[in-house]
Amino acid sequence: MFFFFAALAASVYAPIFSLFNDFSIRNFITCRYMFPFAVSFGSAVSSALFFLSSRSRQDEKAGRRRPSHWAVVFCLFLVALVSASSYRWVFAQRNTFTGPAAAEGRFLMNTAADVLMVKTHPYPGNNYYENLDFFKRLRKGQAIPNVVYDVFAHIDDPMVWPARMPVYRYSVDERRIVEVTGDFLKRRAEYFSRTRKLPFSVKLRVRDGAVSYDLGPSDRGRYFALLGYRPGLYCLVGDSGQKMYRRVFTSLKTFLRFGWESPEGWVTFSPEWFVDFSKQREIVWEQ
């Protein structure tokens, strides 16, 4: 049972080590949710095999024989299946999340601050960029470049763009960071051409580590929230319900604003607020 459990665990854990080409050993905790599953699954299967083995020995003593080679074949098949599943998971993670995140991190650490990088995914969160910013300032005395998700930068004055600021983004096809200044500015101009001052209201309340808000007045269209670690640059964007109540990390501090896209395709935004979720805060705003 011990050797089978070791083989089963190795078939799950071994593929994860290939992620170390993208992540350092400190980020091994990223895969923490796989460990409880693998341990519990391996323990259950190993216990079942131990039970079958004990029954088989009892049957042999009683003169009843059972085909043990089928149990061996089943074990080998199970190990191969789990290993293939683990490798498939690692391959998907490398191409969809860890690869882009690692490439973006290296780019931010090794590039001057007078450029803009467009994120590939809404996550990781603000603290990822804050930590990179801290370590780059500590190591080189420089700030990391500006980071934004999608086109949400400088919303209050969308037609103004810093002169000669190149824009970069991770290319899935080329698996590297490439310059996309022209395409980004074109898409940005098309998006903000739909921006209008529409009826919009926000009631936000932060108390005791919980946040609640009520967005309106329309119950149609799409509401979304923008969060950023720097003013005017939003690296987290997510669709939001019209009403929400949620517990949050009390240490979270972020630049926050809300947006609403009408069923006709027009877009409007609230002002930007800096919110410290560890403190009491209430905002009532109407446009």
JOMOQUI-V974559 format. One record per residue. RES is the residue in one small letter. SS is DSSP state (H for helix, E for strand, L for the rest). PHI is phi as a letter, one per 20 degrees, with the letter a starting at -180 (999 if undefined). OMEGA is omega in degrees with one decimal (* if undefined). Layout:
res = [RES | RES]
ss = [SS | SS]
phi = [PHI | PHI]
omega = [OMEGA | OMEGA]
//
This chain:
res = [m | f | f | f | f | a | a | l | a | a | s | v | y | a | p | i | f | s | l | f | n | d | f | s | i | r | n | f | i | t | c | r | y | m | f | p | f | a | v | s | f | g | s | a | v | s | s | a | l | f | f | l | s | s | r | s | r | q | d | e | k | a | g | r | r | r | p | s | h | w | a | v | v | f | c | l | f | l | v | a | l | v | s | a | s | s | y | r | w | v | f | a | q | r | n | t | f | t | g | p | a | a | a | e | g | r | f | l | m | n | t | a | a | d | v | l | m | v | k | t | h | p | y | p | g | n | n | y | y | e | n | l | d | f | f | k | r | l | r | k | g | q | a | i | p | n | v | v | y | d | v | f | a | h | i | d | d | p | m | v | w | p | a | r | m | p | v | y | r | y | s | v | d | e | r | r | i | v | e | v | t | g | d | f | l | k | r | r | a | e | y | f | s | r | t | r | k | l | p | f | s | v | k | l | r | v | r | d | g | a | v | s | y | d | l | g | p | s | d | r | g | r | y | f | a | l | l | g | y | r | p | g | l | y | c | l | v | g | d | s | g | q | k | m | y | r | r | v | f | t | s | l | k | t | f | l | r | f | g | w | e | s | p | e | g | w | v | t | f | s | p | e | w | f | v | d | f | s | k | q | r | e | i | v | w | e | q]
ss = [L | H | H | H | H | H | H | H | H | H | H | H | H | H | H | H | H | H | H | H | H | L | L | L | H | H | H | H | H | H | H | H | H | H | H | H | H | H | H | H | H | H | H | H | H | H | H | H | H | H | H | H | H | H | H | H | H | H | H | H | H | L | L | L | L | L | L | H | H | H | H | H | H | H | H | H | H | H | H | H | H | H | H | H | H | H | H | H | H | H | H | H | H | H | H | H | H | H | H | H | H | H | H | H | H | H | H | H | H | H | L | L | L | L | L | E | E | E | E | L | L | L | L | L | L | H | H | H | H | H | H | H | H | H | H | H | H | H | H | H | L | L | L | L | L | E | E | E | E | L | L | L | E | L | H | H | H | L | L | L | L | L | L | L | L | L | E | E | E | E | E | L | L | L | L | E | E | E | E | L | H | H | H | H | H | H | H | H | H | H | H | H | L | L | E | L | L | L | L | L | E | E | E | E | E | E | E | L | L | E | E | E | E | E | E | E | L | L | L | L | L | E | E | E | E | E | E | E | L | E | L | L | E | L | L | E | E | E | E | E | L | L | E | E | E | E | E | L | L | L | L | L | E | E | E | E | E | E | E | E | E | L | L | L | L | L | E | E | E | L | L | L | E | E | E | E | L | L | L | L | E | E | E | E | E | E | L]
phi = [999 | f | f | f | f | f | f | f | f | f | f | e | e | g | f | f | f | f | f | f | f | d | d | f | f | f | e | f | f | g | e | f | f | f | f | g | f | f | f | f | f | f | f | f | f | f | f | f | f | f | f | f | f | f | f | f | f | f | f | f | f | e | n | d | d | c | f | f | f | f | f | f | f | f | f | f | f | f | f | f | f | f | f | f | f | f | f | f | f | f | f | f | f | f | e | d | c | f | f | g | f | f | f | f | f | f | f | f | f | d | d | f | e | e | c | c | d | e | f | e | c | f | d | f | e | g | f | f | f | f | f | f | f | f | f | f | f | f | e | d | m | c | e | f | f | f | c | b | d | m | d | e | c | l | f | f | c | f | e | e | c | g | f | m | e | f | d | c | b | f | e | f | f | e | l | b | e | c | e | c | g | f | f | f | f | f | f | f | f | f | f | f | f | e | e | c | e | d | g | b | c | c | c | d | c | d | b | l | m | c | c | c | b | c | d | a | e | f | d | d | n | c | e | b | d | d | c | b | e | c | f | m | c | d | d | c | c | b | f | c | f | f | c | b | c | b | f | c | f | f | e | f | c | b | e | c | b | d | c | c | d | f | g | e | o | f | c | c | c | e | f | e | c | e | d | d | f | e | c | f | b | c | c | c | c | b | d]
omega = [-178.3 | -177.5 | 177.7 | 178.2 | 178.6 | -179.9 | 180.0 | 178.6 | 179.7 | 179.8 | 177.7 | -172.7 | -173.8 | 179.8 | -177.6 | -178.0 | 177.7 | 176.8 | -177.6 | 172.4 | -179.7 | -175.7 | 174.9 | -178.2 | -179.4 | -177.6 | 177.9 | -179.9 | 177.2 | -177.3 | -171.7 | -176.7 | 177.0 | -174.4 | 179.2 | 179.3 | -177.8 | -179.2 | -179.4 | 179.2 | 179.0 | 179.3 | -179.1 | -179.6 | 179.9 | 178.2 | 178.0 | 178.7 | 177.0 | 177.6 | 179.1 | 178.1 | 178.2 | 178.2 | 179.8 | 178.6 | 177.4 | 179.3 | 178.8 | 177.8 | 179.4 | 178.6 | 178.3 | -177.1 | 176.4 | -177.1 | -177.1 | -177.3 | 176.8 | 176.8 | 178.1 | 178.7 | 179.2 | 179.8 | 179.8 | 178.1 | -179.3 | 178.1 | 179.6 | -179.5 | 179.7 | 179.5 | 179.1 | 178.1 | -179.9 | 178.7 | 179.0 | 178.2 | 179.7 | 179.9 | 179.0 | 179.2 | -177.9 | -174.2 | -174.3 | -174.7 | -173.4 | 178.6 | 177.1 | -177.9 | 179.8 | 179.0 | 178.2 | 178.0 | 178.2 | 179.5 | -179.0 | -178.1 | -171.8 | -176.0 | 178.4 | -171.7 | -174.7 | 175.1 | 177.3 | 174.6 | 176.8 | -177.8 | 176.0 | -176.6 | 176.6 | -179.3 | 6.7 | -169.1 | -176.1 | -174.2 | 176.7 | -178.2 | 175.9 | 179.2 | 176.8 | 179.3 | -179.5 | -176.0 | 177.8 | 175.5 | -179.4 | -174.5 | -173.9 | -176.9 | -179.1 | 174.6 | 177.2 | 178.7 | 175.7 | -178.8 | 179.5 | 173.6 | -178.2 | -173.4 | -168.5 | 174.9 | 176.4 | -175.8 | -176.6 | 178.0 | -169.7 | -178.2 | -179.9 | 177.7 | -179.3 | -177.8 | 174.6 | 175.7 | 179.2 | -178.4 | -178.1 | 178.3 | 177.7 | 178.0 | 179.4 | -178.5 | -177.8 | -179.6 | 177.0 | 178.1 | -179.9 | 178.8 | -177.6 | -173.2 | -176.7 | -179.0 | -178.7 | -178.5 | 177.2 | 179.8 | 179.4 | 179.4 | 178.8 | -177.8 | -175.9 | 172.4 | 178.2 | -178.4 | 179.1 | 172.3 | -178.0 | 174.6 | -175.0 | 179.7 | -179.8 | 170.9 | -175.0 | 179.7 | 177.3 | -178.4 | 174.0 | 176.2 | 178.6 | 178.3 | 175.4 | 176.2 | 179.5 | -177.8 | -177.7 | 6.1 | -173.1 | 173.8 | 176.4 | -179.9 | -175.3 | 173.5 | 177.9 | -179.7 | 177.3 | 177.7 | -179.6 | 178.1 | 173.7 | 179.9 | 174.5 | -179.5 | -171.0 | -176.9 | 172.3 | 179.7 | 179.7 | 174.6 | -175.0 | 172.6 | -179.6 | 176.9 | 179.4 | 169.6 | -175.7 | 170.2 | -178.8 | 174.4 | -174.7 | -179.1 | -175.9 | 174.9 | -173.5 | 168.4 | -168.9 | 168.7 | -179.2 | 177.4 | 177.6 | 175.5 | -176.3 | 177.2 | 178.4 | 177.1 | 177.2 | -176.6 | 174.5 | -175.4 | 171.1 | 170.0 | 177.3 | 176.3 | 171.4 | -173.6 | 172.0 | -173.0 | 175.7 | -178.4 | 178.3 | -179.5 | 176.7 | -178.4 | 174.1 | -174.5 | 179.6 | 178.3 | *]
//
